[in-house]
Amino acid sequence: MIKYTQSRPTEVTNDDLLALYRSVGWSAYLQHPANTLAAFDHSTVLWATEQGHLIGLIRGITDNHTILYIQDILVMPAKQRQQVGTTLVHCFLNQHAAIGQTVLITDPEPRTQAFYASLGFREVLPQDYGRAFVLDRRY
């Protein structure tokens, strides 16, 4: 049975966390693992575990009033397409239901775009909402 918790499960180690990033190929997070791990101290996280093993998470940054920025949604490849990611997003958004604006930035893969569209997110187009700008200094 999958458990979804707001507090980091005691059995989830830093190595487990980095292994999750490795499993989905997010290598930028592994270049400076100390930074990645420190980010969790300043983030809102919902954890998904199964039999004590980390299988997914959603991580965001928020002021708890006006804005929620979703930074990461990860699910172990063996658990993808089993509603884990969908459940993580729904639970996370429900926890922050009073916040009016949720933002995320993702890659342009059709599969990823379809996933977020299925959850009610819409792509920002200049004529619809505004412009999104990103300064990526990870590389």
C-alpha positions in Angstrom: 0.0 0.0 0.0 1.3 3.5 -0.9 1.5 6.0 1.9 1.5 9.8 1.2 2.9 11.9 4.0 3.8 15.5 4.6 6.6 14.7 7.0 9.7 13.0 5.7 9.5 9.3 6.6 12.2 8.4 9.0 13.3 5.4 6.8 13.9 7.7 3.8 17.7 8.5 3.7 19.5 11.1 1.7 20.9 8.2 -0.5 17.3 7.2 -1.2 16.4 10.7 -2.2 19.4 11.0 -4.6 18.6 7.6 -6.0 15.1 8.8 -6.9 16.6 11.7 -8.8 19.1 9.3 -10.5 16.3 6.9 -11.4 14.5 9.5 -13.5 17.6 10.8 -15.1 17.6 14.3 -13.4 21.4 14.6 -13.4 21.5 18.3 -12.7 20.4 17.6 -9.2 23.2 15.1 -8.8 26.0 17.5 -9.8 25.8 19.2 -6.4 24.0 16.7 -4.1 24.5 18.8 -1.0 22.6 21.7 -2.6 19.8 19.3 -3.6 19.5 17.9 -0.1 19.6 21.3 1.5 16.8 22.5 -0.8 14.5 20.0 1.0 15.0 21.9 4.3 13.4 25.0 2.7 10.6 23.2 0.7 7.2 21.9 1.1 7.2 18.2 0.3 4.7 15.4 0.0 6.4 11.9 0.1 5.1 8.7 -1.4 6.5 5.5 0.1 5.6 1.8 -0.3 6.7 -0.7 2.3 9.1 1.9 3.7 10.7 2.6 0.3 10.7 6.0 -1.4 8.8 5.8 -4.7 7.9 9.4 -5.4 7.6 12.9 -4.2 6.4 16.4 -5.1 8.3 19.4 -3.9 7.3 23.0 -3.9 8.0 26.4 -2.6 5.3 28.7 -1.2 4.4 31.7 0.9 1.3 29.8 2.0 -0.9 32.6 1.0 -0.7 33.7 -2.7 1.7 31.5 -4.7 2.8 27.9 -4.9 5.6 27.0 -7.2 6.0 23.3 -7.9 9.6 22.4 -8.5 9.8 18.6 -8.7 7.4 15.8 -9.3 9.3 12.5 -9.4 8.1 8.9 -9.5 10.3 5.8 -9.7 10.1 4.5 -13.3 8.8 1.1 -12.0 5.8 3.0 -10.4 5.0 5.4 -13.2 1.6 5.1 -14.9 0.1 3.8 -11.7 -1.5 7.1 -10.6 1.3 7.9 -8.1 2.2 11.2 -9.8 -1.5 12.1 -10.2 -2.2 11.3 -6.5 0.8 13.4 -5.4 -0.3 16.4 -7.4 -4.0 16.2 -6.3 -3.0 15.8 -2.6 -0.5 18.6 -2.8 -2.9 21.0 -4.5 -5.6 20.0 -1.9 -3.2 20.8 0.9 -2.7 24.3 -0.7 -6.3 24.8 -1.8 -6.5 28.4 -0.5 -3.5 29.5 -2.7 -4.8 31.1 -5.8 -1.8 30.6 -8.2 0.2 27.5 -8.8 3.1 27.7 -11.2 5.5 25.0 -12.6 8.0 24.8 -15.3 8.7 21.6 -17.2 10.4 20.2 -20.2 8.6 20.3 -23.6 8.1 16.6 -24.0 4.6 15.8 -25.3 4.1 13.1 -22.6 4.9 15.6 -19.8 2.7 18.3 -21.3 -0.2 15.9 -21.6 0.3 14.8 -17.9 0.0 18.4 -16.7 -2.8 19.3 -19.0 -4.8 16.3 -17.7 -4.4 17.8 -14.2 -5.8 21.2 -15.2 -2.6 23.1 -15.8 -2.4 25.1 -19.0 0.5 26.3 -20.9 1.3 30.0 -20.5 0.9 31.7 -23.8 1.7 35.5 -24.1 -1.8 36.3 -25.4 -3.5 34.4 -22.5 -1.8 35.3 -19.3 1.6 36.8 -19.6 5.1 35.8 -20.3 7.2 33.3 -18.4 11.0 34.0 -18.1 13.6 31.6 -16.7 17.3 32.2 -15.9 18.8 28.8 -15.5 22.2 28.9 -13.9 22.5 25.2 -13.0 25.0 24.4 -15.8 
